[in-house]
Amino acid sequence: QQKLLEYIEKYNSQKDNPDVYYLPADWNGKHLEWMTPYDNTGTFMSALMIIAAFAIIVISMREEQKERIKRYEELMMDYPGIIMKFTLLVQAGMTVRNAFRKMAVDYKRKEEKRIAYEEIVTVCHEMESGVSETEAYRRFGERCGHVKYKTFATLLIQNLQKGSRQMEEMLEKESVEAWDDRKRKAKVLGEAATTKLLVPMVMMLMVVMAIVMLPACLSFYG
């Protein structure tokens, strides 16, 4: 490279125009081709940005999926308590509308926020603002998005439209099924927690075995 640079300097010194930098076409019998070095910084940055954008999209999708799963499980865990409390209020002589109001008032006294009860409060606000009960219950089932809540909303709408005399029996049946589903869900969660505890238990067993066996091995080889 140094010899080539010296040759280029000598080649330019033989030219008449000092304002132009000449590049020779051959050197020591070899043909020379000159080109601007390719700068791949832009390509690298573009690829990096694409990878970062893809990673952000994947992470956001996973977060959304976790939120949906968490919301679904919370709705499922709260449903048995809601349906049982609602059934008791209806059996005590309250109308459906007053039962919703009672549940909303009791919930507002608590500091913990729960999705299902927030939707019940929304139903009460809608009915107070002039929305019909049928439409309010329908929206309640759609906002919750859970099949159990949609079934509950359908049951309430049918009671308003047809005046079902078997509503209390249907509510009791729905309450029993809801508690059975919750028991099965709790059992599944318990089994999952037990599986997760296997790894730390195995690690603790290895530590205990090392503590017991290491002195014996050292004394044997000693």
N, C-alpha and C positions, 0 to 999 in steps of 0.2 A: 504493500500500500504506500509505503514511504517512497519507493522508487517511482511508482506511478504518479504520485503527487509532484515529485521533482520533474518528471517528464512533462506533465501538464503545464507546470510553471515555465519550463523552458520552451514548450510549444507556444504558449501565449506571448512570451517575450519576443518571439520571431514575427509576430503579427504587427500590423501597422496601427490598428485601432485599439487603443488602451481601454476604451469604454465598453468593450465587448469581451466576455470571457468565453474563450473557445475550448471546445472539447474534442480531442482527437478521435478519429474514426478507427485507428488501429495503433497497435503498440507491440513491438517485437514480433511482428508477423501475426499478431492475433487481432481479430476484429472486435471492436468495442461497441457496446450499446449502452446508452445512457438513459436513465429514467428516474423519476421522482420517487423516493422511498414511500412505500405505502404505509399510511398511518391507520392502524387498526384501533385507535382509541375510541373512535365513534362507534365502531361495531361492538367493541367490548362493553361500552357503556349502554348501548341499546340492548344487548343481550342481558346485561345485568338488570336493567330496568324491567325487561320482560319477565325474567325469573322472579324478581321481587314482586311484580304485580300478580303473577300467578300464585306465589306463596301467600300474598295477602288475601287473594280470592279464596284459596283453599282454607286458610285459617278462619276467615269470616264465615264460610259455609259450615265449617265444623262447629264454630261457636253458635251459629244459628240452629244447627241440629241439636246441640246440647241444650239450648234454651227451649226448643220444642219438646224434647224428651222430658226435661225438668218440669215444664208446664203441664204436659200430659200426665206425668206421675202425680203432681200436686193435685190436679183436678180429680184424678182417680182416688186418691187417698181421702179427699174431702167429701166426695160424693156420698158415702154411706152416712156420715154424720148429718149432712144436709137433708137427705131424704128422710132419715129417721126423725129429725127435729120437725121437719115440715109435716110428716105424718102425724106426729103427736099433737101439733098445733091444730091441724084440721080435725082430728078426732076430738079435740077439746071444744070444738064448736066454732073455730075461726074460719072466716072465708079465705080463699086462696090469696086474695090481695092483702088482707090483714096479716096472714101468715108470713108473706114476703116482707112486709113492713116490720114485723116483730123480729125476724131474723136479721134484717138490715140494722135495726136499732141495737140489737145485742152485739152485732159485729163491730159497730162503731165504737163501742166501749173498750174494745181491745186495741192494743198498739200494733200487733202483728198484722201484716197485710197478706191476704190470701186471694188468689185470682177468682175463685168461684164466688166468694162472698162479695168481692168488688163488683162482679157482674150482677149479683142480687141487688146491691145498692143502686146500680145503674138502672135496673128494671123498675125500681121504686121511683127513681127520678123521672124516668120516661112516662110512667103512668100519671105522676103528678103534673107533668107538663102537657098532658092531653093525649098521649098515645094510648090507643086501645089496649086492653089486657091481652087480647089475642096476638096483636102485633108485638107487644113487649115480650111475651113469652117466646114467640118465634125468634125474635132477635137474640134473646138470651141463649137459646140453643145454638144458634149460628155463631155467636161470638165465642162461646165456650169451645165449640168445635169437637167436643168429645161425644161419642155415640150415646153414652149414658145420659148426658144432659139433653141431647136432642130427643131421646125417648121420654125423658121427664117433661120437656116442653110440649111434646106432642100429646102427652097424657093430660096436661093442663088445658091445652087448646080443645081437645075433645070434650073435656068436662064442661068447658064454657059453651061449646057449640051444641052438644047433644045432651048435656045434663046427665052424665053417666052416674048411675046410682052405685056402681061398683068401684068407685074411685078409691075408697078407703082400702078395700081388699087389694086392688091393684097396687096401691102405694105400699101396703105391707109386703106384698110379694116382691116388689121392686127393692124394698129395703133389705129383705132377707138375701136376695141375690147380690145386692151391692156389698153386704158384709161378707158374703162368701167369696166374692171377687177380691175384696181387700185382704182376707185371710190368705188366699192363694198368692197374692202379690207379696204380702209380708213374708210368706214362706220362701218365695223365690229370692227376695232380697236377703233373707237370712242365709240361704245357701250360697249366694254370691259373696256375702261377707266372709263366710267360712272359708271359701276358696281363696279369697285374697289374703287371709291370715296364714295360709300354708307356707308362703315364702318366708315371712319373718320367723315362723316356728321352726322351719328347717334350718335357718341361719343360727338361731339360738341353740338348736341341737348340735350343730357343728362346733359352735364355740364351747359348749359344755364338754363335748367329746375331746376337743383339743386340750381343755384344761385338765381333764382326767388322764388322758393318754400321754401328754407331753412329759410330765415328771417321770412316769414309768419308763418311757423310752430313753430319757436322759440317764436314769439310774442304770438301765440295762446296758447301754453302751459305755457308761462310765466304768 
